[in-house]
Amino acid sequence: MRVLIATDAWPPQVNGVVRTLTSLKRAARGLGVNIEFLSPDGFRTFPVPTYPGLRLAVPNRRKIAQLIEAAKPDAIHIATEGPIGHSVRAYCLRRGQPFTTSYTTRFPEYISARAPIPESWIYAALRRFHGAATVTMVATPSLMSELRARRFSNLGMWTRGVDTEQFRPDRAVDPGFPRPIFVTLGRVAVEKNLDAFLSLDLPGSKVVIGKGPMEGELKRRFPQVKFLGQLENGTLAAHLAAADVFVFPSRTDTFGVVQLEALASGVPIAAFPVTGPKDVIADNPIGVLNEDLRIACMAALQMSRDACRAFALRYSWENSARQFIQHIRKVAINGPCESPAAERMTAHG
């Protein structure tokens, strides 16, 4: 089966969506499914206001159609709600072709943090966007419950995985920082709530791995923090495994693949009790959730690194790919069902 995934998130961006999609492609290949991407590659792009390091494509209708028809996909999945995602959605609706989507980013919260736009307006737009899909895939049970409460429909579970060969405890290096080492990893941006971590009174060292628009400001405000910038592959794995606690201060992530990467490295988690952390950690002895993040950080120091590693071994990308494929088969050519959009178009002639 050939699957075409439309995504606005693509290298050189480094984020959970990009890591998820590239890992999905590798795992799906072993299950007999070939995944290709319709990405911003080949389109003119423009920088996102307030975030110049992030660029969005300016797709045109004809080229989108040409790329889809050249790919000859058996099924189409739309991974993001940006210009590429909207253009591919419009293509599918014009032709009555069913498709699936995934809800991976809390755009209402992200946008409202940067501009005076009510979250309810953005949720309404997203509900309309995903309402035409046969299945909208979400990563956690709590996110599914939340979206159902916001009147999203046709939701299906698609969890995440982790590369336990790349992220493992024996990769650790000695960074030469005073211990204990509290590390966070991800985009250095307002929605990641890094202030909640960096302002804590903690012993040892605080380390930030990643880049983003708030990096300069946070370096000025917190000169004692070690900012390592963007690390990748073995270097990233080595510094992650070197930490004593992984701090996840975000309140807006829908999952947080970095949590699994930390756990696979044998590093316990400290986080707020919100969607993402509470789904991954739950009652497992691999981290601490508390509205007082300092309490969570200090308590996480007592967690077993072996227990963290054992937990992460349960999350394979192959299992994640199986869930994805199960949903995508519902929209494959000659598949068992049609999307609500296709049914409406058929009904109206």
C-alpha positions as CSV (number, residue, x, y, z in Angstrom):
1,M,0.0,0.0,0.0
2,R,1.2,3.5,-0.9
3,V,0.4,6.3,1.6
4,L,0.9,10.0,1.0
5,I,1.3,12.1,4.1
6,A,0.8,15.9,3.7
7,T,2.8,17.8,6.3
8,D,3.8,21.4,6.9
9,A,6.4,20.3,9.5
10,W,9.5,19.1,7.7
11,P,13.3,19.5,8.0
12,P,15.1,21.7,8.7
13,Q,12.5,21.9,11.4
14,V,13.3,19.8,14.4
15,N,10.3,18.9,16.5
16,G,8.1,16.0,17.6
17,V,6.0,16.0,14.4
18,V,9.0,15.6,12.2
19,R,10.5,12.9,14.4
20,T,7.2,11.1,14.5
21,L,6.7,11.1,10.7
22,T,10.2,10.0,9.8
23,S,10.1,7.2,12.4
24,L,6.7,6.2,11.1
25,K,8.0,5.9,7.6
26,R,10.8,3.5,8.7
27,A,8.6,1.3,10.7
28,A,5.8,1.2,8.1
29,R,8.2,0.0,5.5
30,G,8.8,-3.1,7.5
31,L,5.1,-3.8,7.6
32,G,4.7,-3.5,3.8
33,V,3.5,0.0,3.6
34,N,5.4,2.7,1.6
35,I,5.0,6.2,2.9
36,E,5.9,9.3,0.9
37,F,5.5,12.9,2.0
38,L,4.0,16.0,0.4
39,S,6.0,18.7,2.3
40,P,7.1,22.3,1.9
41,D,10.0,21.1,-0.3
42,G,9.7,22.8,-3.7
43,F,7.4,25.6,-2.6
44,R,8.1,29.2,-1.8
45,T,8.0,29.8,2.0
46,F,7.6,32.7,4.4
47,P,8.6,33.1,8.0
48,V,5.9,32.7,10.7
49,P,5.3,36.0,12.5
50,T,7.0,36.1,16.0
51,Y,8.9,32.9,15.0
52,P,11.2,33.7,12.0
53,G,13.0,30.4,12.3
54,L,9.8,28.6,11.3
55,R,8.7,28.9,7.7
56,L,5.4,27.9,6.0
57,A,4.9,27.0,2.4
58,V,2.9,28.9,-0.2
59,P,1.4,26.0,-2.2
60,N,-0.6,26.4,-5.4
61,R,-3.6,24.3,-6.4
62,R,-2.2,23.0,-9.6
63,K,1.2,21.9,-8.2
64,I,-0.5,20.2,-5.2
65,A,-2.7,18.2,-7.7
66,Q,0.3,17.3,-9.8
67,L,2.2,16.0,-6.8
68,I,-0.7,14.0,-5.5
69,E,-1.4,12.4,-8.9
70,A,2.2,11.7,-9.5
71,A,2.5,9.9,-6.2
72,K,-0.5,7.7,-7.1
73,P,-1.3,7.0,-3.4
74,D,-3.7,4.4,-2.2
75,A,-4.5,6.6,0.8
76,I,-3.9,10.1,1.9
77,H,-3.2,11.3,5.5
78,I,-3.0,15.0,6.5
79,A,-0.6,15.5,9.4
80,T,-0.8,19.2,10.0
81,E,-3.3,22.1,9.6
82,G,-1.1,24.5,7.8
83,P,-1.1,25.6,4.2
84,I,0.0,22.2,2.8
85,G,-2.6,20.5,4.9
86,H,-5.4,22.8,3.8
87,S,-4.4,22.5,0.2
88,V,-4.4,18.7,0.3
89,R,-7.7,18.7,2.2
90,A,-9.3,20.9,-0.5
91,Y,-8.0,18.6,-3.2
92,C,-9.6,15.6,-1.5
93,L,-12.9,17.3,-1.0
94,R,-13.1,18.5,-4.6
95,R,-12.7,14.9,-5.7
96,G,-14.7,13.2,-3.0
97,Q,-11.6,11.3,-1.9
98,P,-11.6,10.2,1.7
99,F,-8.6,11.0,4.0
100,T,-7.4,10.8,7.6
101,T,-5.9,13.6,9.7
102,S,-4.0,13.8,13.0
103,Y,-4.2,16.3,15.8
104,T,-0.7,16.8,16.9
105,T,-0.3,20.5,18.0
106,R,-2.3,22.8,20.2
107,F,-2.5,25.6,17.8
108,P,-5.3,27.4,19.8
109,E,-3.0,27.7,22.9
110,Y,0.1,28.5,20.8
111,I,-1.6,31.2,18.8
112,S,-3.3,32.8,21.8
113,A,0.1,33.0,23.5
114,R,1.3,35.2,20.7
115,A,-1.8,37.1,19.5
116,P,-5.1,38.3,21.0
117,I,-7.2,35.6,19.2
118,P,-9.7,33.7,21.4
119,E,-8.9,29.9,21.6
120,S,-12.6,29.2,21.0
121,W,-12.3,30.7,17.5
122,I,-9.3,28.6,16.6
123,Y,-10.9,25.4,18.0
124,A,-13.9,26.0,15.8
125,A,-11.7,26.3,12.7
126,L,-9.9,23.1,13.7
127,R,-13.1,21.3,14.3
128,R,-14.2,22.1,10.8
129,F,-10.9,21.1,9.4
130,H,-10.8,17.7,11.0
131,G,-14.6,17.1,10.7
132,A,-14.2,16.1,7.0
133,A,-11.8,13.3,7.9
134,T,-12.7,9.6,8.2
135,V,-10.5,9.4,11.2
136,T,-8.7,12.1,13.2
137,M,-5.8,10.4,15.0
138,V,-4.8,11.5,18.5
139,A,-1.9,10.3,20.7
140,T,-3.4,10.0,24.2
141,P,-6.7,9.1,25.9
142,S,-6.9,12.4,27.8
143,L,-6.5,14.4,24.5
144,M,-9.2,12.2,23.0
145,S,-11.5,13.0,25.9
146,E,-10.7,16.7,25.7
147,L,-11.4,16.9,21.9
148,R,-14.7,15.0,22.3
149,A,-15.7,17.5,24.9
150,R,-15.0,20.2,22.3
151,R,-17.3,18.3,19.8
152,F,-14.6,16.8,17.6
153,S,-15.7,13.5,16.0
154,N,-14.3,10.4,14.4
155,L,-11.4,10.2,16.7
156,G,-8.9,7.3,16.8
157,M,-5.9,6.4,18.9
158,W,-2.4,6.6,17.4
159,T,0.3,6.5,20.1
160,R,4.0,7.2,19.7
161,G,7.2,5.2,19.9
162,V,10.9,5.7,20.6
163,D,14.1,4.5,19.1
164,T,15.5,2.5,22.0
165,E,18.7,1.8,20.1
166,Q,19.6,5.4,19.7
167,F,18.3,6.5,23.2
168,R,19.8,4.3,25.9
169,P,21.6,4.8,29.2
170,D,25.0,3.6,28.1
171,R,25.3,6.5,25.7
172,A,25.8,8.9,28.6
173,V,28.8,11.2,28.6
174,D,30.2,13.4,31.5
175,P,29.3,17.0,30.6
176,G,31.3,18.3,33.5
177,F,28.3,20.1,35.0
178,P,27.6,20.0,38.8
179,R,25.1,17.4,39.7
180,P,22.3,16.7,39.9
181,I,21.6,17.7,36.2
182,F,18.1,18.7,35.3
183,V,17.6,18.9,31.5
184,T,14.9,19.9,29.2
185,L,14.7,19.4,25.4
186,G,12.7,21.0,22.7
187,R,11.8,24.3,21.0
188,V,12.8,27.3,23.0
189,A,9.5,29.2,22.6
190,V,6.9,30.8,24.8
191,E,4.4,27.8,24.5
192,K,7.0,25.5,26.1
193,N,6.7,27.3,29.4
194,L,10.5,27.1,30.1
195,D,10.3,29.9,32.7
196,A,8.5,27.5,35.0
197,F,11.6,25.3,35.0
198,L,14.4,27.9,34.7
199,S,13.1,30.0,37.6
200,L,13.2,27.1,40.0
201,D,15.5,27.0,43.0
202,L,17.3,23.7,42.3
203,P,20.6,22.2,43.2
204,G,23.2,21.3,40.6
205,S,22.7,22.4,37.0
206,K,19.9,23.3,34.6
207,V,20.4,22.4,31.0
208,V,18.4,23.4,27.9
209,I,18.8,21.5,24.6
210,G,17.2,23.2,21.6
211,K,16.8,26.5,19.8
212,G,14.0,28.9,19.3
213,P,12.9,32.6,19.4
214,M,13.1,32.9,23.2
215,E,16.7,31.7,23.4
216,G,18.4,35.1,23.6
217,E,16.0,36.4,26.2
218,L,16.2,33.4,28.4
219,K,20.0,33.4,28.2
220,R,20.0,37.0,29.5
221,R,17.5,36.3,32.3
222,F,19.1,33.0,33.4
223,P,22.9,33.3,32.9
224,Q,23.6,30.3,35.1
225,V,21.6,27.9,32.8
226,K,23.6,25.8,30.3
227,F,22.2,26.4,26.9
228,L,23.6,23.7,24.5
229,G,21.7,24.7,21.4
230,Q,20.4,22.2,18.8
231,L,21.9,18.7,19.3
232,E,21.2,15.7,17.1
233,N,21.6,11.9,16.9
234,G,24.3,10.5,19.0
235,T,25.3,13.8,20.6
236,L,21.7,14.4,21.7
237,A,21.4,10.9,23.0
238,A,24.6,11.2,25.0
239,H,23.7,14.5,26.7
240,L,20.1,13.3,27.4
241,A,21.4,10.1,29.1
242,A,23.8,12.2,31.1
243,A,20.9,13.9,33.0
244,D,19.5,13.0,36.4
245,V,16.0,14.3,35.7
246,F,14.2,15.3,32.5
247,V,12.0,18.3,33.2
248,F,9.0,18.8,30.9
249,P,7.4,22.1,31.8
250,S,5.1,22.4,28.9
251,R,1.3,22.5,29.6
252,T,0.3,22.5,25.9
253,D,2.0,19.4,24.3
254,T,-0.4,16.8,23.0
255,F,2.1,14.0,23.8
256,G,5.8,14.9,24.0
257,V,7.9,12.3,22.2
258,V,10.9,13.7,24.1
259,Q,9.5,12.1,27.3
260,L,9.9,8.6,25.8
261,E,13.4,9.5,24.6
262,A,14.3,10.5,28.1
263,L,12.8,7.4,29.6
264,A,14.6,5.2,27.1
265,S,17.8,6.9,28.2
266,G,17.1,5.9,31.8
267,V,16.1,9.4,32.9
268,P,13.0,10.0,35.1
269,I,10.6,12.8,34.3
270,A,9.3,15.8,36.3
271,A,6.3,17.5,34.9
272,F,2.9,19.2,35.5
273,P,-0.1,16.8,35.7
274,V,-1.4,17.7,32.2
275,T,-2.2,16.0,28.9
276,G,0.9,14.3,27.6
277,P,2.8,13.7,30.9
278,K,-0.2,12.2,32.8
279,D,-0.8,9.8,29.9
280,V,2.8,8.7,29.6
281,I,3.7,8.6,33.3
282,A,0.3,7.8,34.9
283,D,0.9,5.8,38.0
284,N,4.2,4.3,36.8
285,P,7.3,4.8,39.0
286,I,9.1,6.6,36.2
287,G,8.5,10.2,37.0
288,V,6.6,12.7,39.2
289,L,3.7,15.0,38.3
290,N,3.0,17.9,40.6
291,E,1.7,21.5,40.2
292,D,4.8,22.4,42.2
293,L,7.4,21.6,39.6
294,R,10.3,21.9,42.1
295,I,8.7,19.2,44.3
296,A,8.4,17.0,41.1
297,C,12.0,17.6,40.2
298,M,13.4,16.7,43.6
299,A,11.2,13.6,44.0
300,A,12.1,12.4,40.5
301,L,15.7,12.1,41.7
302,Q,14.7,9.1,43.7
303,M,13.2,7.2,40.7
304,S,14.8,4.0,39.3
305,R,16.7,4.5,36.0
306,D,16.2,0.8,35.2
307,A,12.4,1.2,35.6
308,C,12.5,4.1,33.2
309,R,14.3,2.1,30.6
310,A,12.1,-0.9,31.0
311,F,9.0,1.2,30.6
312,A,10.3,2.8,27.3
313,L,11.0,-0.6,25.8
314,R,7.2,-1.1,25.6
315,Y,6.8,1.8,23.1
316,S,8.0,0.6,19.7
317,W,7.6,2.5,16.5
318,E,6.4,-0.7,14.9
319,N,3.4,-0.8,17.3
320,S,2.8,2.9,16.5
321,A,2.9,2.2,12.8
322,R,0.4,-0.7,13.2
323,Q,-2.1,1.7,14.7
324,F,-1.6,4.2,12.0
325,I,-2.0,1.6,9.2
326,Q,-5.2,0.3,10.8
327,H,-6.7,3.7,10.5
328,I,-5.3,4.5,7.1
329,R,-6.8,1.3,5.6
330,K,-10.3,2.8,6.2
331,V,-9.6,5.4,3.4
332,A,-7.5,3.2,1.1
333,I,-8.7,2.9,-2.5
334,N,-11.5,0.3,-2.5
335,G,-11.3,0.5,1.3
336,P,-14.2,-0.5,3.6
337,C,-15.6,3.0,4.2
338,E,-15.8,6.5,3.0
339,S,-15.3,9.8,4.8
340,P,-18.1,12.0,5.9
341,A,-17.1,14.5,3.3
342,A,-17.3,12.0,0.5
343,E,-20.7,10.8,1.7
344,R,-22.0,14.4,1.7
345,M,-20.7,15.0,-1.8
346,T,-22.3,11.8,-3.1
347,A,-25.6,12.7,-1.4
348,H,-25.6,16.1,-3.1
349,G,-24.7,14.7,-6.5
